[in-house]
Amino acid sequence: MSITQEQTYHTIGKNIRKYRQLSNISQEKLSEILDVNNKFIGHVERCERYISLKKLIEIAKYFNVPVKNFFED
C-alpha cells in the first residue's frame, strides 16, 4: 500500500473517531449499528484494518454527514 493510501485510511479512521465522539457513542455501539465485529471500529480508527466504501457510506448516513467529510484533514 502506498503512503498516500495509508494516510487516507488514517484520516478516515481519525474522522470516524471524531464523529463517533461528537455523537457520544462507543466503538462497540457503532459496531453493533453497522452489524460488524465489536472490535472493528477500534481497528479502523487505529488504522489496523481498512473499511469498505459500503461501510463508510453507512457511517456517513448514520452521522448524517457527506462521505467526503471522512477524507478531509
trRosetta pair geometry for C-beta under 8 A, 3 or more apart (Angstrom, degrees):
i j d omega theta_ij theta_ji phi_ij phi_ji
1 5 4.7 -115 -176 85 95 130
1 6 5.5 115 122 -57 117 88
2 5 4.7 98 57 6 79 100
2 6 7.0 -143 97 -3 43 88
3 6 5.6 -56 -148 39 33 113
3 7 6.2 36 153 -21 67 106
4 7 5.7 -53 -147 36 30 112
4 8 6.4 35 152 -23 63 104
5 8 5.5 -52 -150 32 33 115
5 9 6.6 29 154 -14 65 103
6 9 6.0 -55 -150 38 31 107
6 10 6.3 35 150 -22 64 107
6 47 7.3 72 -168 -176 75 134
7 10 5.4 -53 -148 35 33 116
7 11 6.4 35 153 -20 66 103
8 11 5.7 -53 -151 35 31 111
8 12 6.5 33 151 -20 64 104
8 71 6.7 -11 -151 -136 91 87
9 12 5.5 -48 -145 34 35 115
9 13 6.3 38 155 -19 65 104
9 47 5.3 112 121 -132 102 96
9 50 5.5 -64 -125 -115 137 90
9 51 7.7 155 -140 22 90 81
10 13 5.9 -55 -151 37 29 112
10 14 6.4 31 152 -20 64 107
10 47 4.8 -12 -93 -77 67 145
11 14 5.7 -54 -146 36 31 113
11 15 6.3 24 157 -14 65 108
11 70 7.4 123 125 156 86 59
11 71 6.2 61 113 -151 130 36
11 72 7.3 177 174 69 127 16
11 73 5.8 -77 -126 -82 121 70
12 15 6.0 -63 -150 40 28 106
12 16 6.4 32 153 -23 66 104
12 44 7.4 -71 115 172 102 101
12 51 6.4 -141 138 39 138 122
12 56 6.8 -54 -158 -115 127 127
12 70 4.9 40 -130 159 73 105
12 71 6.7 -2 -77 -84 83 55
13 16 5.7 -50 -146 31 31 112
13 17 6.6 32 154 -17 63 104
13 44 5.2 -171 -109 145 92 64
13 45 4.5 139 -175 -138 94 28
13 46 6.6 -134 180 8 147 15
13 47 5.0 -121 -2 -59 158 73
13 51 7.9 158 -77 -9 74 118
14 17 5.8 -56 -156 35 30 113
14 18 6.5 34 147 -24 64 106
14 45 7.4 107 -75 -156 29 71
15 18 5.2 -45 -144 32 39 117
15 19 6.4 31 160 -12 68 102
15 69 6.5 168 -174 132 140 78
15 70 4.5 176 91 -135 142 58
15 71 7.8 -59 5 -22 158 21
15 72 7.3 92 -87 57 143 67
16 19 6.3 -60 -149 42 29 102
16 20 6.0 29 154 -20 65 113
16 41 6.9 -150 146 -158 132 91
16 44 6.1 3 53 116 163 117
16 45 5.7 -123 81 -88 111 84
16 51 7.6 127 -59 -29 150 159
16 59 6.2 -33 -122 180 100 156
16 70 6.7 35 -55 -133 73 114
17 20 5.7 -60 -144 40 27 112
17 21 6.1 22 161 -15 66 110
17 45 4.5 94 -61 -140 106 121
18 21 6.2 -62 -148 39 23 105
18 22 6.3 23 155 -19 62 109
19 22 5.5 -52 -142 37 33 114
19 23 6.3 23 158 -10 65 109
19 59 7.5 115 85 163 142 104
19 63 4.5 0 175 -130 133 158
19 65 6.6 -119 -114 13 140 146
19 69 7.9 89 -63 119 130 128
20 23 6.0 -66 -151 44 27 103
20 25 5.8 -94 -164 67 78 85
20 26 7.9 -1 171 156 115 6
20 27 7.0 46 171 -84 156 57
20 30 5.6 -54 -120 -50 119 150
20 41 7.2 113 -91 178 159 136
20 45 7.9 -69 24 -84 145 133
21 24 7.0 34 -174 -78 37 40
23 63 6.4 -117 -47 -115 140 91
25 29 4.5 -113 -179 85 101 134
25 30 5.6 118 116 -51 120 88
25 33 8.0 18 159 -16 154 137
26 29 4.5 101 54 4 82 100
26 30 7.1 -149 93 -1 46 83
27 30 6.0 -59 -151 40 31 107
27 31 6.2 35 151 -22 65 108
27 38 7.7 95 119 174 88 65
27 39 7.8 28 136 -136 126 32
27 41 4.1 -171 -159 85 86 120
27 42 4.8 49 -174 -54 159 84
27 45 7.1 -95 -108 -1 120 138
28 31 5.5 -54 -148 36 31 115
28 32 6.4 35 151 -22 64 103
28 38 4.9 13 -130 -161 83 101
28 41 7.7 -134 -54 37 24 125
29 32 5.5 -51 -151 32 33 114
29 33 6.5 35 150 -21 64 103
30 33 5.5 -49 -148 33 36 115
30 34 6.3 23 156 -7 66 109
30 41 5.0 83 86 -84 117 159
30 59 7.4 36 -170 -118 117 98
30 62 7.7 132 -137 119 88 161
31 34 6.0 -66 -146 47 29 102
31 36 5.1 -99 -156 73 79 85
31 37 6.5 -62 -167 95 129 35
31 38 4.8 141 99 -124 152 39
31 39 7.3 65 -100 14 160 18
31 40 5.2 135 -121 45 111 99
31 41 4.9 -123 -60 -11 91 108
32 35 7.4 26 -177 -76 32 41
32 38 7.1 21 -56 -102 78 85
33 62 6.2 83 144 -121 142 148
34 40 7.5 -114 84 86 131 139
34 41 7.7 134 27 -64 139 105
34 55 6.0 53 -163 -148 132 98
34 58 5.7 116 -121 114 92 139
34 59 7.0 -10 -84 -69 127 81
34 62 7.9 -78 -68 -35 86 150
36 40 4.1 -47 133 26 123 163
36 41 7.5 127 80 -40 126 77
36 55 7.0 34 -51 -126 141 136
37 40 4.5 120 64 -40 82 100
39 42 5.4 -60 -168 44 61 115
39 43 6.0 63 138 -26 84 105
40 43 5.7 -61 -153 36 31 111
40 44 6.3 27 155 -17 68 107
40 49 6.7 -79 -151 73 67 151
41 44 5.6 -54 -146 38 34 111
41 45 6.1 34 155 -20 67 107
42 45 5.8 -54 -143 37 29 110
42 46 6.3 12 160 -3 64 111
43 46 6.2 -68 -147 48 26 99
43 48 4.3 -93 -159 72 77 107
43 49 3.9 36 135 11 121 112
44 47 7.5 29 -176 -79 33 32
44 48 7.6 -85 -56 49 21 71
44 49 5.6 -56 -72 75 62 90
44 50 7.4 94 -119 -131 82 13
44 51 4.8 46 -130 -51 132 108
51 55 5.0 -116 -172 81 98 121
51 56 5.3 113 125 -58 123 92
51 59 7.9 -11 -180 -7 152 139
52 55 4.8 92 58 10 83 98
52 56 6.9 -146 96 -5 44 88
53 56 5.4 -56 -145 39 34 114
53 57 6.3 39 154 -23 67 102
54 57 5.9 -54 -154 32 27 111
54 58 6.7 29 148 -19 61 104
55 58 5.4 -49 -151 34 38 116
55 59 6.4 40 150 -20 67 101
56 59 5.6 -50 -149 34 34 112
56 60 6.4 37 151 -20 65 104
56 67 6.2 80 134 -143 103 103
56 70 6.1 -144 -164 67 113 166
57 60 5.6 -52 -147 36 33 113
57 61 6.4 34 154 -18 65 104
57 67 5.9 -26 -100 -89 65 126
58 61 5.8 -55 -151 36 30 111
58 62 6.4 33 151 -22 64 106
59 62 5.6 -53 -148 34 32 113
59 63 6.3 11 160 0 67 109
59 70 7.5 75 94 -77 124 144
60 63 6.3 -66 -143 50 27 96
60 64 8.0 133 160 -50 54 5
60 65 5.5 -104 -153 75 75 71
60 66 6.5 -20 -166 157 127 15
60 67 4.5 -65 -67 -81 166 63
60 69 7.2 142 -124 43 103 105
60 70 6.7 -98 -77 -23 103 122
61 64 7.1 23 -174 -78 33 45
65 69 4.7 -50 153 29 121 154
65 70 7.9 123 105 -41 120 82
66 69 5.3 119 71 -18 75 96
67 70 6.2 -49 -175 20 52 110
67 71 7.7 38 139 -11 70 105
68 71 5.7 -62 -162 36 50 110
68 72 6.8 51 147 -30 75 106
69 72 5.9 -57 -152 24 38 115
